[in-house]
Amino acid sequence: MKDLYNMYYILNIIINFFKNKKNKFYDFMKWNNYAFIILFILIIFSLITIFYNKFNWGIDFTGGTVIELYFKKPITNINYVKSLIQNKYSSNINIMSFNNHNYFIKIAKKQPIIKNNVSINYEEILDILSKQLKQRYTIKNIESIGPSIDNNLILSGISAIILTLFGVGLFIGLRFGWNPALSTILSLLHDLIITLGLISLLNIEVDITIIASLISIISYSLNDSIVTLDRIRENSYKLKNYNINMYQIINLSINQTIKRSIITSCIILIMTLNLYFFGGILLKNFALIMIIGVFVGTISSIYVVSAFSLRMKTQNNSLY
């Protein structure tokens, strides 16, 4: 209840801030060339990061071993132990805490098998934990599991994403025109590439929740882009008999929708920040990716969609 009250209070501050602001007109397109260059560099950097760092695939994709431990005394220096183990065994091993007593050790199946179908070195890992923490533990459960997502399912997922992008492009093309459709597809690809680059750079474990967050980011970015494109289309028809060029129409449209975009982004950020700090370890990465995606998606709806729209205007100075 307290969190809901805080969210309502912060939301009111944001809304009142925009109500009290005078209707200033900002020349967003003034910076579109600079934004274009910066975003292009970020995309190249993200692709290089993905190529060299790869992804830290979780047990959902690789299979492996899950060990549940219970410590009688609360643990205060677990981050130090995490770094010791992960430095020795790479990112194939992940330690998750649900409280100061219960811990899960997840070992991705990238090691040979030596005992009872359990991944190698788990006993050595437990020995390191016992020595470094200077206390004994109780093994509550050891489970060796196979990947819940196989290669066929991954290929099906990629195919579904491609078909979804095609369907989105077809809908926007029929509704708004083919130039806006191409702008939107490029915007969604921009959001995905930069977000995936950050996932690779931060070595975030890729599991089902990360896939869910990526789908949510696509939905948010798509919604934001359509709102901007719809206002551009509406203003293009309303102002077609006036001596106003496409640069001015796009600027006007962004100014008319920017408040709505920022308020929507703030609402999502408030919810995801609550998930990040209070949602527990399982939702932490999901919330982090959502926070990144909201920033990237908001920027792309302003500068990627609009900048491409400006560059793809027709000869009669119209986007449609």
C-alpha positions, -999 to 999 in steps of 0.1 A, spaced: 0 0 0 28 24 8 45 17 -25 12 25 -43 8 57 -24 44 67 -33 38 59 -70 6 80 -70 24 109 -53 53 109 -77 30 106 -107 10 136 -95 42 156 -92 51 147 -128 17 156 -142 15 189 -123 50 198 -135 38 195 -171 5 213 -164 23 243 -149 49 245 -177 42 270 -205 37 256 -239 73 260 -251 82 249 -285 115 229 -288 134 224 -320 140 186 -316 150 181 -352 178 206 -347 197 178 -330 186 150 -353 219 147 -372 239 145 -339 215 120 -324 217 100 -356 255 98 -354 255 89 -317 228 62 -321 246 48 -351 279 46 -331 259 29 -302 245 3 -327 280 -5 -340 294 -7 -305 265 -30 -295 271 -53 -324 308 -55 -317 301 -62 -280 276 -90 -289 301 -105 -314 331 -106 -289 313 -110 -255 286 -133 -267 257 -139 -243 256 -155 -209 230 -181 -216 211 -193 -185 201 -228 -176 168 -223 -195 189 -225 -227 218 -247 -217 206 -271 -190 228 -277 -160 227 -281 -122 208 -263 -95 220 -266 -59 199 -253 -30 219 -245 2 209 -235 36 232 -216 60 223 -215 97 240 -181 102 232 -152 80 257 -144 53 270 -108 49 300 -112 25 283 -133 -3 293 -108 -30 329 -115 -23 323 -152 -26 304 -147 -58 334 -129 -73 358 -157 -62 337 -184 -78 328 -166 -110 364 -155 -116 375 -191 -113 347 -208 -132 337 -180 -155 301 -168 -159 288 -204 -162 280 -203 -125 255 -180 -109 247 -176 -72 212 -163 -63 201 -154 -28 165 -154 -16 174 -143 19 205 -143 41 201 -181 47 189 -197 15 210 -197 -17 208 -212 -51 239 -221 -72 231 -224 -109 258 -242 -130 252 -240 -167 259 -272 -186 291 -262 -202 313 -285 -182 318 -323 -185 297 -346 -163 315 -367 -136 291 -378 -109 254 -387 -107 247 -366 -138 257 -335 -120 280 -309 -136 317 -311 -127 333 -293 -98 301 -286 -78 317 -302 -47 347 -280 -51 325 -250 -54 307 -259 -22 341 -265 -5 351 -229 -15 319 -216 -1 324 -234 32 360 -222 36 353 -186 27 322 -182 47 337 -201 77 306 -220 84 289 -252 73 259 -255 51 230 -280 45 223 -292 10 186 -290 6 184 -301 -30 206 -309 -60 189 -312 -93 204 -318 -127 181 -304 -154 180 -303 -192 174 -272 -212 138 -262 -213 144 -243 -245 161 -263 -273 175 -252 -306 143 -258 -324 124 -236 -300 150 -209 -303 147 -210 -341 109 -209 -338 112 -178 -315 135 -160 -340 110 -169 -368 82 -155 -347 100 -122 -341 107 -119 -379 71 -126 -387 60 -101 -360 82 -74 -375 68 -82 -409 32 -80 -396 39 -48 -378 54 -33 -409 25 -45 -430 -1 -30 -406 17 4 -403 23 4 -441 -14 0 -448 -24 24 -420 2 52 -423 23 45 -454 54 25 -463 79 51 -454 66 53 -417 65 15 -417 102 13 -426 110 39 -400 92 19 -373 110 -14 -382 144 4 -381 134 19 -347 125 -15 -333 157 -31 -346 176 -1 -330 160 -8 -296 167 -45 -297 203 -42 -308 213 -16 -282 195 -35 -254 211 -68 -265 245 -51 -266 240 -39 -230 229 -74 -219 261 -88 -234 283 -59 -220 269 -63 -185 271 -101 -187 235 -105 -177 223 -141 -176 198 -146 -204 168 -166 -193 130 -166 -198 125 -133 -179 150 -115 -202 131 -127 -233 99 -114 -217 115 -80 -210 127 -78 -247 91 -85 -259 78 -58 -235 104 -33 -248 93 -40 -284 56 -34 -274 64 -2 -256 86 12 -283 60 3 -310 32 20 -291 53 52 -286 64 52 -323 28 48 -335 16 77 -314 43 99 -329 36 88 -365 -1 92 -361 4 128 -350 27 135 -379 1 120 -403 -27 141 -388 -6 173 -389 5 165 -425 -32 165 -437 -42 194 -416 -14 217 -426 -9 206 -462 -24 238 -476 -1 260 -455 35 269 -463 50 245 -437 76 219 -446 80 184 -433 108 195 -409 84 219 -391 55 193 -391 77 167 -375 89 192 -349 54 202 -341 42 166 -338 70 157 -314 62 188 -293 26 177 -291 33 142 -281 65 146 -259 46 152 -227 25 120 -232 57 100 -240 76 113 -209 46 107 -185 42 72 -199 79 65 -195 79 78 -160 50 56 -150 68 25 -164 100 36 -147 83 39 -113 69 4 -117 101 -12 -129 122 6 -102 99 -9 -76 104 -43 -92 142 -38 -93 145 -28 -56 117 -48 -40 108 -76 -65 134 -100 -54 164 -116 -72 143 -133 -99 128 -101 -112 159 -79 -108 174 -85 -143 139 -82 -159 134 -48 -143 169 -37 -152 164 -45 -189 130 -28 -188 146 4 -174 172 3 -202 145 -4 -228 123 25 -217 151 50 -221 162 36 -255 126 33 -267 117 68 -258 148 82 -276 141 61 -307 105 73 -310 118 109 -311 150 106 -331 150 73 -350 114 73 -363 113 110 -368 148 113 -383 142 85 -408 108 100 -416 124 133 -424 149 117 -446 123 96 -465 99 124 -472 85 123 -508 92 148 -535 61 169 -527 75 173 -491 51 148 -477 57 116 -458 24 101 -468 
